[in-house]
């Protein structure tokens, strides 16, 4: 093999540190201090990311031509998660992540909120809420009860009802009437 061919082969693969990350291209300084400005970045289907300066890039140069390079993998060990064998996660540099854990658990962590933009959110099993629940629309129950284990609903701290209020079809709001209202007589049932 000639010296020229061997030199080209040696220039086909490189590893370097990202100095500037863009949507389609990155700037890299390879391990021997050589700056490369026009490195095309490829992403796996369904995943998008913007590498930070200091990330590690693994590069290939077709025909050993350093004027055209492709970053096949860009990783960043500074933010690598500690996973068990077989686990998978997507994460960022701020500690937000979604992790497919061993045993069938999916763990999601977000510093501020998780937003699901969908017309319907379903679960086939139970749901537990560790904090408060605020419902912006109406609530219904197909089972017809709201208490624990099918029992009567309890409201600790009272209830503040604005508008109509019915019990067993009878109006018990402030607009309801009784037939006997004379002082000292027993109150009749609600009409």
VONUKE-866111 format. One record per residue: residue number from 0; residue in three letters; x, y, z of N, C-alpha, C, CB in turn. Coordinates in steps of 0.001 Angstrom, whole numbers, padded with zeros to 6 digits, m for minus. Glycine has a CB too. Example, Ala and Ser with C-alpha at 12.3 -4.5 7.8 and 13.67 -1.06 7.14 Angstrom:
<recs>
[rec 0 'ALA' [013190 m005690 007800] [012300 m004500 007800] [013200 m003300 007800] [011308 m004473 009046]]
[rec 1 'SER' [012850 m002250 007080] [013670 m001060 007140] [012900 000030 007870] [014084 m000598 005725]]
</recs>
This chain:
<recs>
[rec 0 'UNK' [000853 m001168 000000] [000000 000000 000000] [000899 001232 000000] [m000971 m000003 001224]]
[rec 1 'UNK' [000570 002171 m000857] [001398 003368 m000953] [001196 004263 000270] [001075 004143 m002242]]
[rec 2 'UNK' [002156 005119 000525] [002074 006049 001650] [000873 006978 001523] [003354 006869 001753]]
[rec 3 'UNK' [000552 007378 000290] [m000576 008282 000071] [m001902 007599 000422] [m000598 008766 m001392]]
[rec 4 'UNK' [m002072 006349 000009] [m003293 005590 000319] [m003391 005365 001823] [m003309 004229 m000434]]
[rec 5 'UNK' [m002299 004994 002471] [m002290 004759 003904] [m002648 006046 004670] [m000911 004233 004347]]
[rec 6 'UNK' [m002174 007178 004221] [m002502 008459 004850] [m003991 008742 004738] [m001696 009601 004211]]
[rec 7 'UNK' [m004582 008435 003562] [m006024 008629 003375] [m006829 007723 004299] [m006414 008366 001918]]
[rec 8 'UNK' [m006414 006478 004434] [m007102 005525 005323] [m007059 006032 006763] [m006456 004111 005229]]
[rec 9 'UNK' [m005932 006542 007195] [m005807 007049 008552] [m006689 008270 008808] [m004370 007394 008836]]
[rec 10 'UNK' [m007009 009015 007773] [m007834 010217 007917] [m009332 009927 007834] [m007460 011222 006855]]
[rec 11 'UNK' [m009733 008661 007616] [m011146 008329 007427] [m011963 008357 008712] [m011261 006978 006806]]
[rec 12 'UNK' [m011348 008151 009857] [m012073 008084 011129] [m011379 008989 012130] [m012151 006620 011665]]
[rec 13 'UNK' [m012182 009694 012930] [m011596 010565 013958] [m012564 010701 015119] [m011247 011962 013376]]
[rec 14 'UNK' [m012041 011148 016231] [m012841 011444 017412] [m012469 012848 017859] [m012606 010388 018560]]
[rec 15 'UNK' [m013463 013627 018293] [m013163 014986 018715] [m014190 015535 019666] [m013056 015879 017531]]
[rec 16 'UNK' [m013975 016779 020083] [m014887 017458 020995] [m015639 018547 020245] [m014122 018053 022198]]
[rec 17 'UNK' [m016944 018614 020477] [m017788 019615 019842] [m017450 020981 020436] [m019301 019278 020028]]
[rec 18 'UNK' [m017201 021950 019576] [m016962 023318 020040] [m018160 024217 019745] [m015700 023892 019383]]
[rec 19 'UNK' [m019020 023819 018795] [m020223 024566 018467] [m021233 023592 017890] [m019922 025728 017470]]
[rec 20 'UNK' [m022450 023557 018449] [m023472 022619 017984] [m024583 023328 017252] [m024044 021838 019144]]
[rec 21 'UNK' [m024958 022824 016097] [m026058 023386 015321] [m027091 022327 015006] [m025542 024012 014034]]
[rec 22 'UNK' [m028165 022749 014341] [m029246 021824 014012] [m028808 020783 012983] [m030451 022593 013489]]
[rec 23 'UNK' [m027988 021187 012001] [m027573 020261 010958] [m026079 019999 010932] [m028000 020778 009637]]
[rec 24 'UNK' [m025301 020957 011418] [m023849 020811 011374] [m023247 021175 012726] [m023244 021692 010258]]
[rec 25 'UNK' [m022064 020649 012980] [m021340 020971 014204] [m019919 021371 013866] [m021348 019782 015180]]
[rec 26 'UNK' [m019311 022053 014782] [m017896 022389 014689] [m017177 021511 015709] [m017634 023935 014949]]
[rec 27 'UNK' [m016088 020883 015283] [m015396 019904 016124] [m013904 020185 016125] [m015671 018465 015636]]
[rec 28 'UNK' [m013284 019952 017255] [m011825 019955 017321] [m011398 018522 017569] [m011282 020925 018443]]
[rec 29 'UNK' [m010704 017936 016601] [m010298 016541 016738] [m009123 016448 017710] [m009919 015935 015357]]
[rec 30 'UNK' [m008817 015256 018131] [m007886 015039 019226] [m006493 015605 018995] [m007778 013596 019490]]
[rec 31 'UNK' [m006113 015774 017744] [m004784 016346 017502] [m004823 017869 017420] [m004195 015778 016217]]
[rec 32 'UNK' [m005972 018496 017825] [m006086 019951 017842] [m006550 020557 016538] [m004788 020540 018204]]
[rec 33 'UNK' [m006913 019723 015570] [m007335 020211 014259] [m008799 020669 014322] [m007152 019107 013177]]
[rec 34 'UNK' [m009099 021947 014008] [m010494 022406 014014] [m011188 022051 012694] [m010560 023933 014257]]
[rec 35 'UNK' [m012394 021519 012783] [m013185 021165 011607] [m014537 021865 011724] [m013358 019605 011478]]
[rec 36 'UNK' [m014857 022713 010729] [m016039 023571 010820] [m017298 023028 010157] [m015727 024876 010227]]
[rec 37 'UNK' [m017194 022153 009220] [m018320 021801 008369] [m018695 020327 008517] [m017996 022116 006915]]
[rec 38 'UNK' [m018925 019880 009735] [m019239 018465 009970] [m020756 018292 009970] [m018620 017962 011322]]
[rec 39 'UNK' [m021237 017472 009049] [m022673 017190 008967] [m023055 016258 010105] [m023051 016564 007587]]
[rec 40 'UNK' [m024203 016523 010695] [m024679 015736 011832] [m025897 014921 011415] [m025022 016653 013036]]
[rec 41 'UNK' [m025896 013621 011696] [m027051 012770 011391] [m027700 012346 012700] [m026631 011519 010547]]
[rec 42 'UNK' [m029026 012196 012668] [m029782 011784 013844] [m030569 010521 013525] [m030730 012912 014318]]
[rec 43 'UNK' [m030747 009632 014500] [m031624 008486 014283] [m033069 008958 014102] [m031522 007488 015463]]
[rec 44 'UNK' [m033852 008246 013315] [m035245 008605 013084] [m035990 008681 014414] [m035922 007586 012141]]
[rec 45 'UNK' [m036767 009734 014593] [m037595 009880 015788] [m036907 010539 016965] [m038079 008561 016208]]
[rec 46 'UNK' [m035637 010851 016858] [m034901 011498 017939] [m034265 012781 017414] [m033821 010546 018525]]
[rec 47 'UNK' [m034393 013834 018166] [m033747 015088 017813] [m033002 015598 019030] [m034778 016135 017306]]
[rec 48 'UNK' [m031866 016179 018805] [m031077 016717 019902] [m030172 017810 019377] [m030254 015611 020591]]
[rec 49 'UNK' [m029711 018646 020236] [m028754 019693 019901] [m027570 019512 020833] [m029384 021137 020030]]
[rec 50 'UNK' [m026426 019033 020344] [m025290 018767 021227] [m024706 020053 021811] [m024209 018007 020470]]
[rec 51 'UNK' [m024239 019940 023050] [m023608 021065 023732] [m022104 021057 023468] [m023893 021013 025251]]
[rec 52 'UNK' [m021473 022213 023529] [m020013 022224 023461] [m019422 021342 024559] [m019476 023664 023582]]
[rec 53 'UNK' [m018407 020583 024200] [m017805 019634 025129] [m018265 018211 024905] [m018110 020034 026532]]
[rec 54 'UNK' [m019313 018021 024074] [m019759 016668 023729] [m018692 015980 022900] [m021105 016701 022960]]
[rec 55 'UNK' [m018697 014653 022913] [m017732 013875 022141] [m018379 013449 020818] [m017242 012630 022951]]
[rec 56 'UNK' [m017665 013641 019727] [m018174 013289 018401] [m017286 012217 017784] [m018242 014537 017482]]
[rec 57 'UNK' [m017929 011223 017174] [m017222 010171 016447] [m017506 010408 014966] [m017676 008714 016910]]
[rec 58 'UNK' [m016443 010643 014203] [m016559 011154 012845] [m016022 010187 011804] [m015840 012461 012731]]
[rec 59 'UNK' [m016613 010266 010613] [m016071 009554 009455] [m015899 010560 008323] [m017005 008365 009020]]
[rec 60 'UNK' [m014882 010319 007513] [m014573 011171 006365] [m014435 010270 005149] [m013265 012016 006600]]
[rec 61 'UNK' [m015452 010240 004266] [m015351 009401 003070] [m014089 009742 002269] [m016605 009572 002187]]
[rec 62 'UNK' [m013386 008746 001866] [m012143 008865 001088] [m011043 009581 001859] [m012410 009604 m000212]]
[rec 63 'UNK' [m011211 009746 003169] [m010191 010426 003963] [m010120 011913 003722] [m008865 009831 003687]]
[rec 64 'UNK' [m011150 012494 003138] [m011179 013923 002817] [m011715 014698 004016] [m012051 014194 001553]]
[rec 65 'UNK' [m010869 015423 004718] [m011261 016150 005921] [m012122 017373 005634] [m010039 016571 006674]]
[rec 66 'UNK' [m012307 017732 004382] [m013178 018866 004063] [m014654 018470 004113] [m012833 019426 002677]]
[rec 67 'UNK' [m014937 017161 004121] [m016314 016687 004227] [m016354 015569 005252] [m016860 016202 002847]]
[rec 68 'UNK' [m016995 015830 006382] [m017094 014825 007428] [m018517 014660 007905] [m016203 015182 008587]]
[rec 69 'UNK' [m018785 013513 008499] [m020108 013210 009051] [m019925 012734 010491] [m020858 012127 008186]]
[rec 70 'UNK' [m020685 013324 011397] [m020680 012879 012792] [m021718 011772 012930] [m020980 014069 013782]]
[rec 71 'UNK' [m021255 010536 013110] [m022181 009408 013241] [m022801 009360 014625] [m021467 008094 012948]]
[rec 72 'UNK' [m022015 009620 015634] [m022495 009583 017017] [m021941 010798 017741] [m022073 008255 017739]]
[rec 73 'UNK' [m022819 011479 018474] [m022394 012564 019349] [m022922 012218 020738] [m022922 013981 018847]]
[rec 74 'UNK' [m022029 012022 021667] [m022406 011670 023034] [m021837 012654 024027] [m021940 010268 023374]]
[rec 75 'UNK' [m022312 012566 025273] [m021821 013470 026304] [m021814 012742 027641] [m022687 014754 026380]]
[rec 76 'UNK' [m020659 012260 028038] [m020528 011484 029271] [m020823 012305 030513] [m019144 010907 029371]]
[rec 77 'UNK' [m020793 013633 030410] [m021091 014474 031570] [m022517 014271 032066] [m020870 015940 031226]]
[rec 78 'UNK' [m023423 013894 031168] [m024837 013776 031530] [m025342 012345 031415] [m025678 014685 030653]]
[rec 79 'UNK' [m024461 011398 031295] [m024836 009992 031150] [m025549 009503 032407] [m023593 009122 030865]]
[rec 80 'UNK' [m026649 008781 032232] [m027414 008244 033366] [m026844 006895 033776] [m028920 008109 033007]]
[rec 81 'UNK' [m026968 006577 035047] [m026547 005281 035568] [m027727 004318 035444] [m026056 005392 037058]]
[rec 82 'UNK' [m027689 003446 034457] [m028787 002525 034178] [m028387 001092 034488] [m029227 002643 032721]]
[rec 83 'UNK' [m029386 000275 034789] [m029144 m001151 034924] [m029080 m001774 033530] [m030249 m001826 035789]]
[rec 84 'UNK' [m028481 m002938 033450] [m028359 m003635 032170] [m029736 m003807 031542] [m027672 m005009 032353]]
[rec 85 'UNK' [m029874 m003421 030281] [m031130 m003562 029551] [m032046 m002358 029641] [m031854 m004748 030044]]
[rec 86 'UNK' [m031776 m001395 030519] [m032636 m000223 030635] [m032330 000787 029544] [m032476 000424 032006]]
[rec 87 'UNK' [m033319 001631 029238] [m033203 002650 028204] [m033746 003960 028764] [m033964 002232 026904]]
[rec 88 'UNK' [m033129 005078 028378] [m033620 006381 028832] [m033346 007445 027789] [m032973 006773 030166]]
[rec 89 'UNK' [m034195 008456 027763] [m033900 009684 027036] [m033795 010776 028094] [m035007 010018 025938]]
[rec 90 'UNK' [m032841 011676 027919] [m032596 012663 028967] [m031934 013897 028386] [m031727 012071 030080]]
[rec 91 'UNK' [m031872 014938 029198] [m031190 016161 028782] [m030134 016536 029815] [m032199 017319 028591]]
[rec 92 'UNK' [m029570 017721 029657] [m028504 018165 030554] [m029036 018834 031817] [m027588 019117 029828]]
[rec 93 'UNK' [m030362 018951 031971] [m030954 019592 033148] [m031539 018598 034139] [m032027 020552 032720]]
[rec 94 'UNK' [m031363 017302 033892] [m031866 016287 034812] [m033270 015798 034510] [m031834 016818 036185]]
[rec 95 'UNK' [m033862 016236 033415] [m035168 015733 032999] [m034953 014435 032229] [m035937 016787 032128]]
[rec 96 'UNK' [m035820 013448 032471] [m035631 012181 031770] [m036905 011362 031735] [m034527 011381 032422]]
[rec 97 'UNK' [m036918 010374 030830] [m037910 009319 030803] [m037138 008010 030694] [m038936 009502 029616]]
[rec 98 'UNK' [m037353 007131 031651] [m036546 005912 031768] [m037433 004683 031738] [m035713 005931 033060]]
[rec 99 'UNK' [m037097 003727 030863] [m037755 002435 030847] [m036949 001522 031748] [m037876 001856 029393]]
[rec 100 'UNK' [m037493 001277 032946] [m036758 000560 033983] [m037026 m000938 033922] [m037126 001099 035357]]
[rec 101 'UNK' [m036171 m001685 034582] [m036362 m003123 034720] [m037641 m003365 035508] [m035138 m003793 035417]]
[rec 102 'UNK' [m038339 m004442 035203] [m039539 m004795 035938] [m040807 m004158 035399] [m039374 m004421 037354]]
[rec 103 'UNK' [m040724 m003415 034294] [m041934 m002882 033678] [m042361 m001505 034151] [m043033 m003811 033912]]
[rec 104 'UNK' [m041495 m000761 034794] [m041824 000589 035248] [m041232 001619 034290] [m041304 000827 036686]]
[rec 105 'UNK' [m042023 002640 033967] [m041525 003780 033206] [m041500 004965 034156] [m042413 004074 031932]]
[rec 106 'UNK' [m040336 005552 034313] [m040154 006669 035235] [m039920 007934 034422] [m038970 006408 036217]]
[rec 107 'UNK' [m040724 008964 034675] [m040548 010255 034002] [m040301 011315 035062] [m041794 010620 033123]]
[rec 108 'UNK' [m039308 012149 034831] [m039004 013231 035760] [m038885 014526 034962] [m037693 012939 036565]]
[rec 109 'UNK' [m039657 015523 035379] [m039600 016847 034754] [m039486 017878 035866] [m040863 017120 033851]]
[rec 110 'UNK' [m038621 018852 035685] [m038376 019855 036720] [m039599 020732 036975] [m037196 020725 036330]]
[rec 111 'UNK' [m040431 020987 035969] [m041567 021881 036175] [m042920 021241 035871] [m041400 023097 035329]]
[rec 112 'UNK' [m043098 020601 034742] [m044389 020001 034422] [m044265 019032 033250] [m045420 021090 034102]]
[rec 113 'UNK' [m045269 018170 033115] [m045399 017278 031967] [m046693 017671 031271] [m045397 015746 032393]]
[rec 114 'UNK' [m046623 017961 029993] [m047794 018386 029233] [m048096 017326 028184] [m047566 019782 028570]]
[rec 115 'UNK' [m049330 016835 028175] [m049776 015902 027138] [m050790 016635 026273] [m050396 014589 027759]]
[rec 116 'UNK' [m050419 016954 025050] [m051335 017636 024142] [m052085 016584 023347] [m050578 018621 023197]]
[rec 117 'UNK' [m053233 016187 023870] [m054040 015149 023256] [m055505 015389 023614] [m053575 013737 023714]]
[rec 118 'UNK' [m056451 015049 022725] [m057862 015251 023060] [m058376 014266 024107] [m058700 015139 021814]]
[rec 119 'UNK' [m057688 013157 024331] [m058144 012167 025307] [m056940 011467 025920] [m059097 011136 024648]]
[rec 120 'UNK' [m056901 011393 027227] [m055836 010694 027941] [m056473 009520 028657] [m055084 011642 028946]]
[rec 121 'UNK' [m056025 008299 028401] [m056632 007094 028965] [m055620 006300 029766] [m057223 006222 027860]]
[rec 122 'UNK' [m056104 005633 030776] [m055334 004613 031479] [m056221 003389 031619] [m054834 005122 032879]]
[rec 123 'UNK' [m055669 002222 031406] [m056463 001002 031508] [m056515 000478 032931] [m055905 m000064 030592]]
[rec 124 'UNK' [m055740 001087 033825] [m055731 000669 035227] [m056008 001844 036144] [m054394 000027 035589]]
[rec 125 'UNK' [m055669 001674 037392] [m055897 002705 038396] [m054915 003852 038233] [m055789 002119 039797]]
[rec 126 'UNK' [m055245 004977 038844] [m054358 006135 038861] [m054256 006635 040296] [m054872 007263 037905]]
[rec 127 'UNK' [m053055 006954 040733] [m052827 007518 042054] [m052228 008902 041890] [m051901 006607 042907]]
[rec 128 'UNK' [m052682 009828 042715] [m052182 011196 042674] [m051600 011502 044045] [m053314 012222 042284]]
[rec 129 'UNK' [m050315 011842 044073] [m049642 012098 045341] [m049826 013519 045842] [m048185 011809 045205]]
[rec 130 'UNK' [m050358 014406 045010] [m050553 015801 045409] [m051986 016212 045173] [m049602 016732 044645]]
[rec 131 'UNK' [m052209 017461 044891] [m053551 017988 044667] [m054011 017712 043239] [m053590 019492 044954]]
[rec 132 'UNK' [m055329 017697 043061] [m055928 017505 041751] [m056814 018704 041461] [m056738 016171 041681]]
[rec 133 'UNK' [m056556 019371 040350] [m057389 020479 039916] [m058010 020095 038591] [m056573 021803 039798]]
[rec 134 'UNK' [m059336 020068 038546] [m060063 019696 037337] [m060597 020976 036713] [m061224 018681 037645]]
[rec 135 'UNK' [m060201 021251 035484] [m060612 022483 034813] [m061979 022330 034140] [m059564 022891 033779]]
[rec 136 'UNK' [m062409 021114 033909] [m063711 020870 033281] [m064603 020083 034226] [m063546 020115 031942]]
[rec 137 'UNK' [m065508 019294 033662] [m066442 018514 034461] [m065856 017153 034812] [m067765 018343 033718]]
[rec 138 'UNK' [m066407 016539 035854] [m066036 015166 036203] [m067282 014298 036181] [m065346 015105 037597]]
[rec 139 'UNK' [m067113 013060 035785] [m068205 012095 035798] [m067663 010784 036318] [m068836 011920 034385]]
[rec 140 'UNK' [m068588 009915 036742] [m068196 008594 037194] [m069155 007571 036626] [m068161 008520 038729]]
[rec 141 'UNK' [m068644 006677 035806] [m069487 005637 035226] [m069962 004670 036292] [m068736 004886 034132]]
[rec 142 'UNK' [m069209 004533 037385] [m069570 003599 038448] [m070671 004163 039345] [m068343 003256 039285]]
[rec 143 'UNK' [m070887 005466 039342] [m071968 006051 040115] [m071619 006348 041561] [m073130 005155 040078]]
[rec 144 'UNK' [m070373 006200 041966] [m069984 006526 043335] [m068633 007202 043330] [m069953 005266 044218]]
[rec 145 'UNK' [m068345 007878 044423] [m067082 008592 044524] [m066327 008245 045792] [m067321 010074 044466]]
[rec 146 'UNK' [m066913 007465 046675] [m066262 007121 047937] [m065282 005974 047786] [m067296 006767 048974]]
[rec 147 'UNK' [m064474 005766 048816] [m063501 004665 048805] [m064226 003332 048798] [m062552 004752 050022]]
[rec 148 'UNK' [m063757 002399 048002] [m064286 001035 047905] [m065787 001022 047629] [m063993 000269 049189]]
[rec 149 'UNK' [m066292 002005 046920] [m067705 002036 046559] [m068600 002624 047616] [m068166 000676 046252]]
[rec 150 'UNK' [m068039 003122 048700] [m068842 003696 049773] [m069279 005111 049471] [m068075 003671 051063]]
[rec 151 'UNK' [m069959 005686 050469] [m070457 007045 050339] [m069285 008031 050269] [m071394 007394 051518]]
[rec 152 'UNK' [m069446 009031 049458] [m068405 010053 049347] [m068378 010893 050622] [m068642 010956 048100]]
[rec 153 'UNK' [m067181 011239 051058] [m067019 012092 052228] [m066291 013355 051807] [m066251 011358 053363]]
[rec 154 'UNK' [m066734 014492 052371] [m066071 015753 052107] [m065626 016337 053430] [m066997 016734 051342]]
[rec 155 'UNK' [m064357 016209 053717] [m063828 016770 054948] [m063571 018248 054739] [m062538 016041 055389]]
[rec 156 'UNK' [m063952 019055 055699] [m063760 020493 055567] [m064961 021188 054955] [m062542 020774 054740]]
[rec 157 'UNK' [m066027 020434 054590] [m067237 021044 054057] [m067219 021177 052553] [m067440 022385 054667]]
[rec 158 'UNK' [m068295 021757 052053] [m068436 021959 050617] [m069049 023326 050378] [m069302 020842 049971]]
[rec 159 'UNK' [m068587 024000 049375] [m069119 025297 048982] [m069739 025113 047609] [m068005 026418 048976]]
[rec 160 'UNK' [m071092 025180 047563] [m071808 024924 046327] [m072401 026224 045811] [m072909 023863 046536]]
[rec 161 'UNK' [m072125 026551 044565] [m072705 027711 043911] [m073639 027210 042827] [m071606 028651 043324]]
[rec 162 'UNK' [m074884 027660 042850] [m075856 027196 041870] [m076748 026139 042481] [m075156 026649 040625]]
[rec 163 'UNK' [m077383 025344 041637] [m078312 024320 042110] [m077607 023164 042794] [m079131 023800 040963]]
[rec 164 'UNK' [m078353 022502 043703] [m077814 021339 044402] [m078968 020397 044675] [m077084 021744 045731]]
[rec 165 'UNK' [m078904 019168 044177] [m079992 018210 044337] [m079505 016967 045054] [m080588 017839 042981]]
[rec 166 'UNK' [m080401 016401 045877] [m080162 015123 046537] [m081353 014239 046208] [m079968 015288 048099]]
[rec 167 'UNK' [m081090 013093 045597] [m082145 012177 045160] [m083212 012890 044338] [m082787 011504 046364]]
[rec 168 'UNK' [m082807 013808 043503] [m083724 014510 042619] [m084436 015691 043248] [m084726 013567 042117]]
[rec 169 'UNK' [m084225 015950 044542] [m084904 017058 045208] [m083938 018221 045392] [m085480 016611 046572]]
[rec 170 'UNK' [m084455 019421 045110] [m083655 020637 045215] [m083406 020950 046687] [m084358 021828 044508]]
[rec 171 'UNK' [m082142 020970 047101] [m081795 021323 048488] [m080930 022578 048518] [m081058 020152 049185]]
[rec 172 'UNK' [m080951 023334 047416] [m080198 024590 047384] [m080971 025650 048148] [m079931 025053 045922]]
[rec 173 'UNK' [m080478 026881 048168] [m081131 027928 048946] [m082482 028339 048361] [m080229 029135 049037]]
[rec 174 'UNK' [m082857 027794 047222] [m084167 028099 046630] [m085240 027070 046966] [m084036 028203 045134]]
[rec 175 'UNK' [m084936 026047 047769] [m085945 025019 048058] [m086978 025530 049078] [m085263 023734 048589]]
[rec 176 'UNK' [m088146 024853 049128] [m089223 025258 050047] [m089691 024087 050884] [m090406 025846 049271]]
[rec 177 'UNK' [m090344 024429 052026] [m090995 023444 052909] [m092472 023804 052989] [m090335 023419 054351]]
[rec 178 'UNK' [m093335 022820 053277] [m094771 023107 053372] [m095143 023671 054730] [m095582 021849 053101]]
[rec 179 'UNK' [m094448 023302 055794] [m094772 023850 057119] [m093630 024741 057558] [m095027 022713 058167]]
[rec 180 'UNK' [m093931 026037 057670] [m092894 026990 058044] [m093277 027805 059270] [m092601 027916 056888]]
[rec 181 'UNK' [m094343 027408 059947] [m094789 028156 061142] [m093778 027951 062259] [m096219 027697 061604]]
[rec 182 'UNK' [m093478 029017 063020] [m092527 028877 064131] [m092990 027816 065114] [m092344 030215 064857]]
[rec 183 'UNK' [m092079 026976 065572] [m092347 025944 066560] [m092895 024656 065992] [m093286 026458 067556]]
[rec 184 'UNK' [m093167 024603 064705] [m093653 023355 064101] [m092483 022622 063477] [m094758 023632 063038]]
[rec 185 'UNK' [m092561 021282 063398] [m091487 020526 062757] [m091376 020907 061289] [m091727 019013 062899]]
[rec 186 'UNK' [m090143 020875 060801] [m089918 021192 059394] [m090337 020002 058541] [m088430 021559 059134]]
[rec 187 'UNK' [m091096 020297 057490] [m091531 019217 056600] [m090400 018840 055662] [m092784 019632 055793]]
[rec 188 'UNK' [m090654 017788 054907] [m089664 017359 053899] [m089559 018401 052812] [m090043 015988 053287]]
[rec 189 'UNK' [m088458 018355 052066] [m088254 019263 050961] [m089219 018945 049845] [m086822 019198 050463]]
[rec 190 'UNK' [m089848 019950 049251] [m090762 019743 048106] [m089963 019598 046839] [m091768 020913 047966]]
</recs>
